[in-house]
Amino acid sequence: MIKLKRPTATRLPITEARINLGQVVKRAHLNREYFILEKDGIPVAGIMSADEMEDYLEMRDPAIRAQVKKSNGDIAAGRTRPADDLLAELRATSAARKKRSARR
């Protein structure tokens, strides 16, 4: 399994984030940065890119978590194949479907 570098979060007072909101959002979106907004030194909210937020919400789904766990097990056991082989199979399947639908 690939080890990812643990992301860090920049802590900002909520008033500073409000003043610089456009820049904060741009950094979250383009640079995949995380921000924790604080009110009186207490963390109250976070900002991350929309794509990462969607991924996070998907990973909370037990069915998706189970599929990821199974996939990681397959990788660890060496049950993988080259992407080129998979793409060739998908193209062949797609071409066969197009032929069948053209005959109808």
N, CA and C of each residue as an Amber inpcrd file, in Angstrom:
protein
   312
   0.8400000  -1.1750000   0.0000000   0.0000000   0.0000000   0.0000000
   0.8900000   1.2450000   0.0000000   0.4580000   2.2620000  -0.6940000
   1.2100000   3.5130000  -0.7960000   0.9830000   4.3340000   0.4680000
   2.0700000   4.8160000   1.0510000   1.9420000   5.6870000   2.2190000
   1.9030000   7.1280000   1.7490000   0.8840000   7.8270000   2.1670000
   0.7400000   9.2260000   1.7890000   1.2610000  10.1190000   2.8980000
   1.7950000  11.2470000   2.4990000   2.2520000  12.2410000   3.4660000
   1.0280000  12.8050000   4.1800000   1.0790000  12.8510000   5.4790000
  -0.0480000  13.3690000   6.2540000  -0.2290000  14.8510000   5.9440000
  -1.4470000  15.2220000   5.5300000  -1.6760000  16.6340000   5.2060000
  -1.6520000  17.4970000   6.4670000  -1.2250000  18.7210000   6.2800000
  -1.2330000  19.6630000   7.3930000  -2.3180000  20.7040000   7.1390000
  -2.7650000  21.2940000   8.1920000  -3.8020000  22.3140000   8.0950000
  -3.2580000  23.6320000   8.6220000  -3.6090000  24.6850000   7.9380000
  -3.2560000  26.0260000   8.3710000  -4.3850000  26.5280000   9.2670000
  -4.0240000  27.0000000  10.4230000  -5.0370000  27.5320000  11.3530000
  -5.1520000  29.0330000  11.1540000  -6.3910000  29.4910000  11.0390000
  -6.6470000  30.9210000  10.8200000  -7.7640000  31.3970000  11.7350000
  -7.6200000  32.5910000  12.2690000  -8.7780000  33.1800000  12.9560000
  -9.8840000  33.3990000  11.9210000 -11.1040000  33.1900000  12.3180000
 -12.2350000  33.3000000  11.3920000 -12.3100000  34.6980000  10.7690000
 -11.9230000  35.7180000  11.5200000 -11.9610000  37.0840000  10.9690000
 -10.9420000  37.2490000   9.8460000  -9.7550000  36.6540000  10.0080000
  -8.7430000  36.7220000   8.9530000  -9.1970000  35.9380000   7.7200000
  -9.8140000  34.7860000   7.9510000 -10.3180000  33.9820000   6.8310000
 -11.3960000  34.7530000   6.0650000 -12.2420000  35.4630000   6.7840000
 -13.3160000  36.2320000   6.1380000 -12.7200000  37.3200000   5.2430000
 -11.7110000  38.0040000   5.7340000 -11.0810000  39.0740000   4.9680000
 -10.3950000  38.5140000   3.7170000  -9.8040000  37.3350000   3.8360000
  -9.0370000  36.7320000   2.7430000  -9.7320000  35.4960000   2.1570000
 -11.0400000  35.4510000   2.2080000 -11.7660000  34.2450000   1.8260000
 -11.4580000  33.7930000   0.4010000 -11.4050000  34.7180000  -0.5430000
 -11.1120000  34.3500000  -1.9210000  -9.7780000  33.6480000  -2.0480000
  -8.7700000  34.1680000  -1.3810000  -7.4310000  33.5750000  -1.4340000
  -7.3850000  32.2240000  -0.7240000  -8.0790000  32.1200000   0.4010000
  -8.1240000  30.8550000   1.1440000  -8.7910000  29.7700000   0.2930000
  -9.9010000  30.0990000  -0.3330000 -10.6190000  29.1310000  -1.1690000
  -9.7710000  28.7450000  -2.3810000  -9.1050000  29.7030000  -2.9700000
  -8.2380000  29.4190000  -4.1230000  -7.1290000  28.4450000  -3.7280000
  -6.5110000  28.6640000  -2.5740000  -5.4470000  27.7700000  -2.1090000
  -5.9820000  26.3750000  -1.8080000  -7.1820000  26.3080000  -1.2330000
  -7.7810000  25.0020000  -0.9460000  -8.0640000  24.2590000  -2.2460000
  -8.5830000  24.9700000  -3.2190000  -8.9440000  24.3530000  -4.4990000
  -7.7220000  23.9780000  -5.3320000  -6.8100000  24.9020000  -5.5350000
  -5.6800000  24.6680000  -6.4300000  -4.5400000  23.8770000  -5.7970000
  -4.2560000  24.1340000  -4.5250000  -3.1000000  23.5240000  -3.8590000
  -3.4750000  22.3940000  -2.9190000  -4.7740000  22.1040000  -2.8270000
  -5.2510000  21.0430000  -1.9220000  -4.8220000  21.3140000  -0.4750000
  -4.8720000  22.5780000  -0.0830000  -4.5270000  22.9370000   1.2890000
  -5.7770000  22.8350000   2.1680000  -5.5380000  22.6150000   3.4460000
  -6.6140000  22.5440000   4.4310000  -6.4940000  23.7300000   5.3780000
  -7.6240000  24.2150000   5.8140000  -7.6550000  25.3290000   6.7510000
  -8.5980000  25.0130000   7.8910000  -8.1600000  25.3100000   9.0990000
  -9.0170000  25.2100000  10.2760000  -9.2730000  26.6260000  10.7440000
 -10.5460000  26.9910000  10.8040000 -10.9300000  28.3330000  11.2220000
 -11.2060000  28.3250000  12.7210000 -10.6590000  29.3230000  13.3990000
 -10.7770000  29.4040000  14.8480000 -11.5180000  30.6610000  15.2710000
 -12.3080000  30.5100000  16.3030000 -12.9700000  31.6570000  16.9390000
 -12.4980000  31.6750000  18.3850000 -11.8500000  32.7380000  18.7590000
 -11.2710000  32.8560000  20.1070000 -10.3260000  31.6940000  20.4120000
  -9.5600000  31.2620000  19.3870000  -8.5920000  30.1870000  19.5650000
  -9.1800000  28.7860000  19.5590000 -10.4890000  28.6670000  19.3810000
 -11.1610000  27.3640000  19.3800000 -11.4910000  26.9720000  17.9370000
 -11.0660000  25.7770000  17.4950000 -11.3980000  25.3500000  16.1290000
 -12.9080000  25.1680000  15.9730000 -13.4850000  25.8220000  14.9510000
 -14.9360000  25.7470000  14.7610000 -15.3550000  25.2370000  13.3870000
 -14.4670000  25.3220000  12.3870000 -14.8330000  24.8850000  11.0360000
 -13.5660000  24.6050000  10.2410000 -13.7470000  23.8900000   9.1290000
 -12.6280000  23.5920000   8.2570000 -12.9720000  23.9040000   6.8150000
 -11.9420000  24.1450000   6.0190000 -12.1090000  24.3940000   4.5890000
 -11.1930000  23.4270000   3.8460000 -11.7650000  22.7570000   2.8420000
 -11.0060000  21.8780000   1.9430000 -11.6360000  21.9710000   0.5680000
 -10.9790000  21.4170000  -0.4450000 -11.5310000  21.4840000  -1.7910000
 -12.8280000  20.6750000  -1.8610000 -13.6960000  21.0520000  -2.7820000
 -14.9830000  20.3680000  -2.9380000 -14.7700000  18.9050000  -3.3350000
 -13.7900000  18.6340000  -4.1980000 -13.5120000  17.2520000  -4.6060000
 -13.1430000  16.3910000  -3.4060000 -12.2960000  16.9150000  -2.5590000
 -11.8820000  16.1500000  -1.3800000 -13.0380000  15.9720000  -0.4080000
 -13.8960000  16.9770000  -0.3100000 -15.0600000  16.8660000   0.5640000
 -15.9870000  15.7610000   0.0680000 -16.1910000  15.6880000  -1.2500000
 -17.0260000  14.6280000  -1.8100000 -16.3990000  13.2620000  -1.5520000
 -15.0770000  13.1570000  -1.7400000 -14.3880000  11.8940000  -1.4520000
 -14.5520000  11.5080000   0.0170000 -14.4110000  12.4690000   0.8860000
 -14.5610000  12.2270000   2.3250000 -15.9610000  11.6990000   2.6360000
 -16.9730000  12.3330000   2.0650000 -18.3450000  11.9010000   2.3190000
 -18.6070000  10.5030000   1.7630000 -18.0340000  10.2040000   0.5870000
 -18.1830000   8.8630000   0.0160000 -17.5490000   7.8130000   0.9240000
 -16.3870000   8.1310000   1.4880000 -15.6880000   7.1630000   2.3340000
 -16.4330000   6.8940000   3.6380000 -17.3810000   7.7100000   3.9690000
 -18.1880000   7.4570000   5.1610000 -19.2480000   6.4000000   4.8860000
 -19.4760000   6.0760000   3.5940000 -20.4400000   5.0560000   3.1910000
 -19.8160000   3.6800000   3.4370000 -20.4490000   2.8320000   4.2590000
 -19.8660000   1.5250000   4.5680000 -19.6270000   0.6500000   3.3350000
 -20.4840000   0.7050000   2.3410000 -20.3070000  -0.1130000   1.1390000
 -19.0530000   0.3170000   0.3830000 -18.8050000   1.6030000   0.2980000
 -17.6130000   2.0990000  -0.3950000 -16.3610000   1.7420000   0.4020000
 -16.4300000   1.8870000   1.7260000 -15.2780000   1.5150000   2.5580000
 -14.9420000   0.0390000   2.3840000 -15.9780000  -0.8150000   2.3030000
 -15.7500000  -2.2540000   2.1240000 -15.0830000  -2.5280000   0.7770000
 -15.5030000  -1.8310000  -0.2720000 -14.9080000  -2.0200000  -1.5910000
 -13.4450000  -1.5750000  -1.5990000 -13.1490000  -0.4610000  -0.9490000
 -11.7680000   0.0130000  -0.8660000 -10.9110000  -1.0010000  -0.0990000
 -11.4430000  -1.5340000   0.9900000 -10.7040000  -2.5290000   1.7790000
 -10.4300000  -3.7730000   0.9330000 -11.4310000  -4.2330000   0.1690000
 -11.2620000  -5.3940000  -0.7040000 -10.2060000  -5.0940000  -1.7670000
 -10.2750000  -3.9250000  -2.3610000  -9.3010000  -3.5450000  -3.3870000
  -7.8820000  -3.5130000  -2.8260000  -7.7200000  -2.9530000  -1.6410000
  -6.3950000  -2.9150000  -1.0150000  -5.8860000  -4.3260000  -0.7350000
  -6.8030000  -5.2350000  -0.3450000  -6.4300000  -6.6320000  -0.1330000
  -5.9750000  -7.2930000  -1.4220000  -6.6830000  -7.0020000  -2.5210000
  -6.2930000  -7.5440000  -3.8250000  -4.9060000  -7.0530000  -4.2220000
  -4.6330000  -5.7960000  -4.0000000  -3.3230000  -5.2260000  -4.3340000
  -2.2380000  -5.8940000  -3.4930000  -2.4940000  -6.0270000  -2.1990000
  -1.5070000  -6.6430000  -1.3030000  -1.2360000  -8.0960000  -1.6900000
  -2.2620000  -8.7940000  -2.1970000  -2.1180000 -10.1980000  -2.5830000
  -1.5800000 -10.3620000  -4.0010000  -1.3500000  -9.2420000  -4.6870000
  -0.8080000  -9.3130000  -6.0350000  -1.8450000  -9.5920000  -7.1080000
  -3.1210000  -9.4760000  -6.7630000  -4.1900000  -9.7040000  -7.7470000
  -4.4540000  -8.4060000  -8.5060000  -3.5030000  -8.0600000  -9.3550000
  -3.6160000  -6.8470000 -10.1680000  -3.2790000  -7.1960000 -11.6090000
  -3.5420000  -6.2570000 -12.5020000  -3.1470000  -6.4360000 -13.8950000
  -2.8210000  -5.0670000 -14.4810000  -2.0530000  -5.0540000 -15.5450000
  -1.6660000  -3.7730000 -16.1430000  -2.8870000  -3.0050000 -16.6590000
  -2.8320000  -1.7100000 -16.5400000  -3.9420000  -0.8620000 -16.9920000
  -4.1930000  -1.0280000 -18.4820000  -3.1350000  -1.2310000 -19.2550000
  -3.2950000  -1.4110000 -20.7090000  -4.1790000  -2.6210000 -21.0230000
  -4.0110000  -3.7050000 -20.2550000  -4.8410000  -4.8990000 -20.4600000
  -6.3070000  -4.5970000 -20.1660000  -6.5460000  -3.8870000 -19.0580000
  -7.9190000  -3.5390000 -18.6970000  -8.5450000  -2.6360000 -19.7470000
  -7.8120000  -1.6440000 -20.2000000  -8.3430000  -0.7270000 -21.2150000
  -8.6510000  -1.4570000 -22.5180000  -7.7990000  -2.3840000 -22.9120000
  -8.0500000  -3.1610000 -24.1280000  -9.3230000  -3.9930000 -23.9800000
  -9.5050000  -4.5820000 -22.8110000 -10.7190000  -5.3710000 -22.5550000
 -11.9670000  -4.4870000 -22.5990000 -11.8810000  -3.3210000 -21.9950000
 -13.0250000  -2.4020000 -22.0020000 -13.3580000  -1.9340000 -23.4110000
 -12.3390000  -1.6530000 -24.2030000 -12.5680000  -1.2280000 -25.5890000
 -13.2170000  -2.3460000 -26.4020000 -12.7540000  -3.5730000 -26.2080000
 -13.3230000  -4.7140000 -26.9310000 -14.7810000  -4.9270000 -26.5310000
 -15.0750000  -4.8240000 -25.2630000 -16.4480000  -4.9770000 -24.7820000
 -17.3330000  -3.8810000 -25.3510000 -16.8330000  -2.6590000 -25.3630000
 -17.5980000  -1.5320000 -25.9030000 -17.8670000  -1.7120000 -27.3920000
 -16.8640000  -2.1640000 -28.1450000 -17.0300000  -2.3780000 -29.5820000
 -18.0590000  -3.4760000 -29.8360000 -18.0280000  -4.5490000 -29.0460000
 -18.9920000  -5.6420000 -29.2080000 -20.4160000  -5.1520000 -28.9310000
 -20.5820000  -4.3230000 -27.9290000 -21.9140000  -3.7730000 -27.6270000
 -22.4170000  -2.8960000 -28.7630000 -21.5310000  -2.0880000 -29.3340000
 -21.9300000  -1.2230000 -30.4490000 -22.3640000  -2.0510000 -31.6440000
 -21.6600000  -3.1580000 -31.9100000 -22.0340000  -4.0310000 -33.0300000
 -23.4170000  -4.6390000 -32.7980000 -23.6610000  -5.1030000 -31.5700000
 -24.9650000  -5.7070000 -31.2550000 -26.0920000  -4.7000000 -31.3780000
 -25.8610000  -3.4820000 -30.9010000 -26.9240000  -2.4790000 -30.9780000
 -27.1470000  -1.9930000 -32.4080000 -26.1270000  -2.0430000 -33.2530000
 -26.2650000  -1.6410000 -34.6490000 -27.0750000  -2.6560000 -35.4350000
 -27.0300000  -3.9160000 -35.0220000 -27.7880000  -4.9690000 -35.7040000
 -29.2740000  -4.8810000 -35.4110000 -29.6460000  -4.2600000 -34.3440000
 -31.0620000  -4.2130000 -33.9270000 -31.8290000  -3.2100000 -34.7080000
